[in-house]
Amino acid sequence: MFCAHINPITKQKQSVKEHLENTAKQAKKFGDSFDNGDYAYICGLLHDLGKYSEKFQNKINNSLNIRVDHSTAGAVEINKNFDYFGKLLAYCIAGHHGGLPDGGSKSDTAIEVTLNGRLKREKQLNDYSVFDTEINVADFLPAIPPNIKPLNKGGFSLAFYIRMIYSCLVDSDFLDTEAFMNNEIDRSNDYDFKALNKKVNAYVKTFKNKEREINKKRTEILNNCIEKSKLGKGLYTLTVPTGGGKTVSSFAFAINHLIKHDMDRIIYVIPYTSIIEQTGKIFKDILGNDSVLEHHSSFDFNNNEDLILNKLKLSTENWDIPIVVTTNVQFFESLFANKSSRCRKLHNMSNSVIIFDEAQMLPTQFLTPCIMAISELVKNYKSTCVLCSATQPALKDKFPEAIKINEICENTEDLYQFFRRTKVVNRGKMQVEQLTEELNSCNQALCIVNSKKHAIEIYSKLNAENSFHLSTRMCPKHRNKVLSEIKKRLENGQPCKVVSTQLIEAGVDVDFPVVYRSMAGIDSIVQAGGRCNREGKLEIGIINIFEPESVYTKNMPTTIQLPIKVAENIVARFEDILSPQAIKAYFEELYMFKGGMGLDINNVFNEMEKGAEDFNFNFNFKQVAEKFKLIDENTIPVIVDIDDKSKELINKLRFADEYKKTLRAIQPYIVNVYENEFMKMFGANLLDVIKEGIYVLRDTSKYKENTGLEFTIETGVGIFV
């Protein structure tokens, strides 16, 4: 028997043939979800052909610590035996451990790590030819071309296809190995969506109170979403003003649409980690904890004794669960990743309903590749995508002609007028002293600014009692605690003044009678307005927009400066800058000023498109993965010790050899620090290095309960993180 795996506990052996056939069958099931099961099957069947070599068998049977290349063999065979499309599958097989490689060029030699280089290693590989006594490649080659309809020039579509087949392969490989090594793992995922929908219907009855006009309108929106869910799969927009019950209505569309079209899951994509718990809690309250996965950096799965949490933790690997709540970063970076750990989940994005909440927050600098990825999911992978927003970005012309957009709630203007609960007042220039004087005179007020420095200056001059500060310098655990206190005070009518960076804008359910917003993009002003008179308790709420002092604006990045310049044009031209017409004009001008490269700053889309030129199929997956980063990599995580739980986790990190689980659990105690600030902190001896790349704040007095992480170096210059 040719051995693929040995169970370290039972010493039972799994044959190479059994592993290949199991992986192939599972991969076919995954690929069938987008009608390409045969292509996924052949990848699964050939991925470990190198394990038939005598050297690999010696390694595994005698527990030898030697390196054996067992991935290249299958890539060579599929490329040799399958004309034209074999190279597409060779990427998947060659990269099933190390990640999808760069294609390179025809001139690459066998020493190159590119796919072209590896395909030239056939004569250098350990002899694996005995595989043909058990597997005849010709019997399993797909009989028809890949079942996709290429968009644009086709290169991006083919690269996307390779990633999806790769996902089918690597997830199947992991699952079969996992099942053999640990047969106690429960990955059953037989969910009753009709039963879940009954829970949704029971929940929505709670806001069908006919006594309030706002609930009548919310019910109208809800019913509209349910009715439109009967339509075919495709790309939709849902334009609903803040306060219209957008989250629940969009979810009602999603689950009814899923049932109508026999789809597999709902994926809810949210811009900020800081607000994801709120949406996750809504869905868990409706559906129960075991049906909803929150996949983001701040969720703690540390309690593995809890069967539900353990199952959810497993589901972060491949999203094999009915409801996923995740972030723009997690969703889109996975779609452009090349590592198997990030790509396992991709095939589970097919045949899914995907809701992009706060669609105006789609990353502008990567807007083109993000739009093209959404287009692929809709056109070739049987998914329905919904762009959900109160301020719908002007994206119609950005999608390929083959992708048509349908609006779920067509009476956009009527809805805007009905939910209009605020008025924007342009206050011109306002200094910190004037701002704080007005804020101190209010019972409840929110002030949102663009920089942490500005926020801390305003907060420092507010009356200490009943005032709160929110920014990313606070760790998620503490930030959520403060936000809970703010909500409680607002609900009880208690005094509450809050100064925050823009993290509070998207989706945080708070309701202030008055909001101050330093000048920003129109979409940000609208989102700030969504925290003002949210429940319509006042006849009109006031949003004061103002221009900060130059000391707080002179070093702003262009990503903030350009939206402000465009917003200033809109303020000058439109009497009501929150109207649908003004918002449409804002986004059109913003995208025009950015131009083509401004919407794809690292040229990711064109990099993929040119891979199909001359039918060479040279796609640089590794390079693209490095280029597609929604969050700049020049931040470094610093752990802060603020309670007994953080102390316990830090001790585990110090003394445990295996600490990946602990790193995940400690995410709520992390503050991300810019690299230049990190260097100053390190030079000032403020950090304790407990393991390579893992830093803990040495002096806990530098983390203030009300403002987060700060420090002062010897020059006396305050550095705020």
N, C-alpha and C positions, 0 to 999 in steps of 0.2 A: 504494500500500500504506500502511495506517495502521500506524505503527511503535510497538512497545511498548518494545523494548530495542535497544541497539547494543553489540555486543561491542567493548570498548576496544582489543583486540589485533588481531582479524581484520577489524573494521569491518563484520562481517556484521550484518544487521538481522533482528529477529524481529517478525513482524506482531502486532498486537493480537489478531486473531482466533486465530492459532496459540497465543499465550500463554494466552488465555482458555480455549480448548478443551483444551489440555494440563493447565492447572490444574484445570479442571472434571472431567476424566477421573480424574486422580489423587485429587482430593478425594472423588469417588464411591467409589473403592476404599477409602479410609479410612473413609468413612461407612458403607459396606456391612458393616464389622466390627461395627456395632451396628444394622444394618438401617435406616439412614437415608441411604443413598447419594444418593437423588434430591435431598434437601435440601442436601447438601454440594455436589452437582453444580451446582445453579442459582446457589449463592453463587460458586463458581469461575468460572462463565460470565459473571457480571455484575460482578465485583469491580472491574474496571478500565475500565468503560464511559466514564469521564471522559477516557480517553486518546484517544477519538475526536474530541475537540475540536480545532479549528484551533490554539488557543493551545498545547495540549500538543504537538501535532505540530511546531509552530514551535520550541518549547523543546528537544525531543529532537533534531531534525534539525540545529539550528543551535547546539547546546550552550549554550543561554542559561541564565543563572543567575536564573530567575524561578520563583515558586511558582505551581503550578497544582493546584487541588483536583480530584483524579481519583477520590476514594473516595466522595464523596457521591452522585454520579450513579447508581451502581448501587443504592445504598440507596434512593434516591427511586423508581427504577423497580420494584424488587421490592415496595416498600410500596404502590405505586400499582396494580400488576398482580396482586398475590396477596392476596386478602382474608383478613383475620384473622391468618394466620401470617406475612404478609410483613414485619411489623414485627420479628418474632423474627430473621429473616435480615438485616434492615436493620442491626441492631447489628453483625453479623459483617462486613458489607461496609464500613460506614462506619468501622469500627475496624481494618481489616486492616493499616494502617500505624501509626497513633497509639495503638492500644489500644481495647478495648471501652469505649465512653463511658457516662456516666450517662444514664438515660432522661430525667430532668428531669420536666417537667409539660406539660400541654396548652397552658398560657399562655406557654410559652417562645417568644421571638421568634427570628428567623433569625440574630441575632448571637450567640445562645447556642451553646456547644460541646456541649450535650447532644444526644442523638439527636432529640428532639422539635424542637429548634431547627434542626438541620441538615436535617431533612426539609422545613422551610419555605423552604429556599434555592433551590428548583427554578428560579425565574425569575432568580436571580442567578448561576447557574452558566453557565460558557462552553457554548455550544451544542454538544451531543454527539449530536444527533438522528440523524446519519448512521449511527449504529451499527445502525439497523434495516435497513440494506441488507445487513448480514451476519448479524445475529442477530435472530430473532423470539422474544421472551421467552415468549409464550404457548405455544410449542411445547415448552417445557421445565419448565413449572410442575408441581410434584408433584401427583399426582392424589388422594393420601390424606393425612390429618393426620399429624403427626409420630408415629413409632412408639415412644412411651414410655408408661409407666404411672405417672402422677403419684402421688407419695407425699404424705401429710399434706394440706395445702391446695393443693398444686400449684405454688406460686410458686418454691420452691427447686428443684423438678424442672425447671421451664421455664428458669430461669436457668442451671442446670447443663447443660441441653441446648444452650442458646445457646453456652456455652463450648466444648462438644465439637464442635459444627459449626464454630465459629470456629477451633478447633484444626485441623480438617481443611482449612479454607480457607488459613490462614496457612502451614501446613507445605507444602501443595501449591504455593502461590505462591513460597515460598522455594526449594523444590526445582527447580521449572521454571526459575526465574531463574538459579539456581546452575548448572544443567546447561547452559544456553545460554551463560552467561558463562565457564564453566570446565568444558569437557567431559572433563577429565582426572580429575575427582573420582570415586572409586569408592565408591558407596553400595550395593553389592550386599549383600543380607542373606538369602541362601538357606541356612538352617541346618538340619542334620539332627538333630532332637531325639532320634531313636531312637539315633543314634550317641553323642550326649551322655549318654543314659541308660545306655548300656553302660559308659561311664566311671564313672558314679555307682555302678553295680552292682559294678564291679571295686574301687572304693574302699571300699565298705561291707563287703566281705569281710574287710578288714583288722581290723575289730573284732568279728568273729564268733568270737572265741577262746572256746571252751567251757570253758576252765579257770577263768575268772573269772566269778563270779556277776553282777557288774556288767555285763559284756559280754553275758551272756545276757539280762538285762533290757533293755539298750539295743537288742539285736536284736529283742526282743519289741515294743518301741515302734516300731522301724523297720518291722517287718512289718505292724504295725497301721496305720501311716501309708500304706503301699503298698496295703493292702487297702481302706482307706477312700477312697483316691484314685479308685476305680472308681465312687463315688457321683456324683450329679449336681452341677452347678455351684451355688454358693450361698455362705453365710457359715458358717465353721467356727471353732471354738476348738481349740487344741492346748495342753493343760495338762500340762506335763512338768517335774518338778523339775530344778534345776541338777544337771548331771552325767549327765543322761539322754540325751545326744546329740541335743538338740533341733534344733540348726542343720542337721545332715545329714539327720535324719529328716523335718523339715519340707520340706527341699528335695526329698527323695525323693517325698514326697506331691505336691509341686508339679509335678515333671517328669512323673510318671506320670499325674497328673490332666490336665496339658496335652496329653499324647499321646492319652489316652482321648477328650478332647473337642475335639481339633484346635484348640488355642488358640495364641496367638502369642508370648507371652513370660512370663518370671517376673520379678517386681519384688520385691525384698527391702528392706523399709523398716526402718531402724535408728534409735534415738533420738539417738545421739551421733556426731558426726564423729570424735571421738577414738578410737573403736573400730571404725570402719567398715573400715579397712584389714585388720583381722584377719579379718573375715567375707569380705571380697573375696578375700583370699589363700587361704582355704579353698576357695572356689569355683574360683579360678584353678588351684590345685593339682590339682583334680579334673578340670576341663573344658578348661583351657588359657587363655592370656591373651586370645585374640582373640574369645572368646565372652562375656566378662564386662566390663561397664562399671561402674566406681566413679564415681558422680556426686556429688561434694561439694566443698567449698571448698579442701580441703588437697591434692587430687591434682594432680600436676604433669604436664601434657601438653606440656611445652616442647620435647621432642625430636621435632620434626615430620619428621625424616628417617626415623624408624621408621614403617613403613607401618601396623603394628598400632596404635601410639599415635595416629597421625594419624586412622585410621578411628574409633578410640574417641572421640577429641576431637570429630569430626563427630557422633557418636552422642549426645553430651551435649545437642545442640540439640533432638533429637526422640525419643531413646530407641529408634531403629530397630535394636535388637540383642537377642539372645535372653535375656540375663540382665542385669538392672540392679540394682545395690546402691546405695541412696541413703539419705537421712536423712528423718526426720519433717518437718524444716523445708523441704527441697527438695520433697518430695512434696506436702504439704498447702498450702504457700504457692503452689505452681504451680496447684493446683486452684481457688484463690480469686484468682489474679492476673488482671490485665486486659491486660497487655502481650503482644504477639505472641511475643516472644523466650521468655517464660516459658510461654506456652500451647501452643507447637508440639507438645510432647510429649503433651498430654492424650489425644488420640485413641488413642495407643498404650498407654494404661491400659485400654482396652476389650479384651474377649476375652483377658484376662491373668489369671495366678494371682498374687495380691498377698499377700505374707507380711508381717505387721506383727510384727517381733521385739520382745520386751519390751513387749507391748501395754499393760502398766500404765503405761508412759511416754507414752501418748497425752496430748497437752497438755490438762490438766484445764480451764484457763480458756477453751479453745476446743473442749471435748469435744463439745458438741452439733453444731456445724457439721461437725466431723470425722466423727462418727458418721453424719450425714446424707449426707456425701459418699461414705463407704463403702457406705451403703445404696443410693445411686444407682448406683454401679459394679456392685453385685450385681444390682439389680432391672432396670436399663435398659441396661446396657452389657456384659452377658454375661461379667462377670468373677467369679472366685472369690476371696474374701478370707479369710485365716486370721489370727486373733488368737492370737499365740503367746506363752506366758509361763509362768513357774513360779508366778507370783502373779496369776492371772487376775482382772482387775477385774470388778466386778459390773455388767456392761453390758447384760444381757439385757433389762431394762425400759427401757433408753434407746433401743433401736432401734424403728422403726415396727413395728406389729403384722404387717405383710406380710412382714417379714424374720425368718425362723426361723434359729436358731443350732444347729449340730450339733457336738458334742464328738468329736474324733478318737480320743482315748484316754479311754474312759469310766471306767476304774478309777482315778480320781484319788486316792482315799484310799489304795489299795494302793501306788500309785507313790510317794506321799509317805512312807509308812512305810518302804518299801524304800530310798529314797535319803536317808533322814534320817541325816545324818552329823554334825549339830551340836546343841548345846544352848545356849540363850540364858540368860545370867546377868545379872540386873539389879544393877548395882553402885552405883546411886544417884549422888550427886554425886562427881565426881572432878576434882581440880585438876591443872593441868599438871604440877606436880612429881611427884605420885603416878603419873600416866600415864607420864611419861618414865622414872621409876624402874623401873616394871614392864616397859616396852618395852625398856629397856637390858638387863634381865636375861634377855630372850628371845633365842633363836638366830634365829628367824624370826617376825615378827609384822607385822600390818597394822593401822594406825589410820586410820579414816575420820571426818572431821569436816565440818561444814556451811559453814564459812567459811575463806577463804584466810588471814585473820589468825590464826585458831586453829591452822591447819596449820603456819604459819611459826613460831609460838611453840613448839609441840611439837618441831618439827624442830630448832630452834636449840639445844635442850637435850639432844638425843640424841648419843650417841657418834658422832663424825663418820665414822669408818670403818664401812663396810657399811650406812650409813643413806641413805635416798633420800626425795625430796620430789616430789610430783606435784600440779600444779594448772594451771588455765587461764592463769595468769600466765606459764607457759612456752610458747614457740611450739611448734606441732605437731611440727616437725622434731626439736627437742631432747627433747620429751616422749616421742616414740616411741623415741628412742635410749635414754633412761633406762628405759623400760618393757622394752625388749629385754634390758638388763643385769639388771633385776630377775628376769625369767623365767629367764635363764641361771643366776643364783645359786640360785634356788629348785630348779631341776632338778638342780643339782650338790650340793644340801644345804649350800651355803655360808651364812654368817650374812647376814641380810637383814632390815632393819627399814624399813618404808615408812610415811610419813605422806602422806595424800592427801585431796583434796576428793572429792565424790561421783562425779567423772568415772570412777573406776576400777570403779564398781559394775556397770554394765550390760554384760555380755558380755565383759569382759576376762578371759582365761583365766589366772588365777594361783591358786596353791594354798598357803595359809598354815595352819599348825596352830592359830593363835589370831588372832582379830580383835577389835579394839576399835571400837565404833561409837557416836558421840555420838547422843543421842536424835533419831529421825527418824520419818517415816512407816513403817508396817509393811512396805510394799513395798520401801523402801530398806533396811530391816534384813534382809529376806529376800535382797535382792541382795548386801548385804555378806556375808551368810552363804554365798552362792555362791562367795565367794573363800576359804572356810574348809573345810579337809579335803575339798576338791573331788573328789579321786580316791579317797577312803575309805581312805587309808593308816593313819589312826588309828581307834581304836574310836569315839571321839567328839571333835569339835572344839569349841572354846569360843568363843562370841560374847559378848563383854562389852558390854552397852549401858550408857551412863552419861549423866548430866546434866552439861553443862559449867558452868564458872563463868559468872555472869551477864554479865560483860563481853563474852562471846562470843555471847550470845543476845539482849541487850536491843534491838538494832537489826535483828533478823532480819525480812525481809519476811513478810507474811501468807501468802504462797504456801508458806513453810516452817513458819510457826508453827501453822497450822491442822492440817496432817497430824500434827505432833508432839502437839497436844492430843488428837486422835482416837486416836493410837497409845497415849498414856498411858491412855486409857479401856480400850483393848483389853488392855494389859498388866495392868491391875487386874482384868479379868474373865476372862481366859483363862490357863490354866496353860501351854499351849503356844501362844505367839503366832504361830508359823509354820505352824500347821495350816490346812488349807483352810477350815475353819469360821471361824477367827479372821480370815483374810484376807478372806473374803466379808463378814464383819461390818464390817471396817475400811472397805472401799470403799463399802458401803451407807451408813455413817454419814458418811463424808467427802463423798459426793455430796449427802446430805441437808443437811448443814451449809452446803454451798456454795449449795444452792438452784439454781433455774433460771438466773438471771442469772450466778451464779458459774461455771456451765459454758459460758457464752457472754458473756464480759465486755463485748464490744463490740456485742452484739445482731446479729451477722452473720446468723444463721439467720432471724430475724424480718424483717430488712431485705430478704432475698431473698423470703420468703414473701409479704410485702405487695405485691410487684411484680405479682402476678397479680390483685389486687383490682379488681373492676369491669372486668376484661379490658382494662385500659389497657396492660399489659406495660411498666411503667416500672421497670426494674431499674437500680440505681445501682452499676454494675460498678466504676467508678473508686473510689468511696468505700469499697466493701467491700474492695477490694484494699489500700487504705491502712489499713483497720482490722484486717485479718487478718495480723498479724505475730507469729509464734511467739517471736521473739527481739526484745526491746526495741530500738528504734532509737537509744537513747541511749548506744551504744558506738561508739567510733571506732578503726579499725585503726591500729596503730603497727608499722612494720617494724623488726626488729632484725637487725643485721649480726653473724652468729656464725660464718661460715665463708667460704671462697672463692666458693662458689656464690651466697650471698646478696650478697656484694660485687659480683659480676658482674651480677646482676639489678638491683641498686640503680643501678649505672652505666648500665644500659640505660634504666631509668626516667628518669634525669636527662637523658639526651641524645637519646632517641628521640622522634620525633613521634608514631609509632603504637606504643602500649604496652599495649594490652588483653591481648595474649598474655602479656606479661611480668607484668602484674598477676596473672593466673591462676597463673603459675609461681611467684610469690613468696608465695603463700598459706601455705606451710609455715613461713614466717619472720615471721608476723604474730601479735601479741598484741592482743586487743581490750580497750580501756580505756574505763571509764565516763566519761561526758561531764564530770562534775565533776572527776574525777581528771585527765582530759586537759587541762582548763583550767589546773590547777595545774602540770602538767608544762610546758605551753606558756608559762605565766607565768614559770617558773623557767628558761626558755631551754634546755630539755632536748630539744627537738624541732627537726629540720631539715625545712623545707617544700621538697620537691624539685619538686612540681607541685601544683596546686590540689587539695586533699583527700588528698594523699599525703604521709605523715609518716614520717620515719626517726628513730630514737633517735640523738641527736647524740653522747652520751657512752656508749660501749659498756660502760664499767665499771658502768653502772647495770643491766646485765643480767648476773645471776650464773648461773654454770653450774648450780648446785645448787638455786636457788630461783626463777630467772626474773627478771622485770622488777620493779625497785623503785627508789625515789628518796627523797631527803630534801630538804625545802625549808628556807629560812633559819630558820624558827621552831624547827627541830629536831624537828618532828613527822614521823614516818615515814609515808609514804603507800605502801601496798602495792597493786599493781594485780592 
